[in-house]
Amino acid sequence: MSHSDAATLLAHQVRTLLIQVPASALPMTYQQVANALGLTPPGTIARVAQALEQLMEEDVAAGRPMIAALVISRRGEDLPASGFFEKAVALGRFPSDPAQHGTRYAEEREQALRDR
């Protein structure tokens, strides 16, 4: 299996997980996603992050809420890693002003929860 095929398969597995997990278990951390999918080191978090970026591209292209908003960096922080925000800005989904990211993220997360 090529690297891009493996990445596409992982993205599909992440989407399926986020759709099927009970709403009470969301948001999940990157580590929880990696564990739920049985990923093993090295690079588990990086692979999850890459899969989430692919899902962001797919969702924006399809006009859907970004399901990647349901994955956060750590419990208690309740925000995704900085790469999520950079990608959301690059995709035109979030404003470039970081001061607006928290509010915009909360909206995106609620839409993703509703529409998953």
Stockholm file with secondary structure:
# STOCKHOLM 1.0

chainA/1-116         MSHSDAATLLAHQVRTLLIQVPASALPMTYQQVANALGLTPPGTIARVAQALEQLMEEDVAAGRPMIAALVISRRGEDLPASGFFEKAVALGRFPSDPAQHGTRYAEEREQALRDR
#=GR chainA/1-116 SS CCHHHHHHHHHHHHHHHHHHSCGGGCSEEHHHHHHHTTCCSSSHHHHHHHHHHHHHHHHHHHTCCCGGGGEESSTTTCSCCHHHHHHHHHTTSSCSCGGGHHHHHHHHHHHHHHHC
#=GC SS_cons         CCHHHHHHHHHHHHHHHHHHSCGGGCSEEHHHHHHHTTCCSSSHHHHHHHHHHHHHHHHHHHTCCCGGGGEESSTTTCSCCHHHHHHHHHTTSSCSCGGGHHHHHHHHHHHHHHHC
//
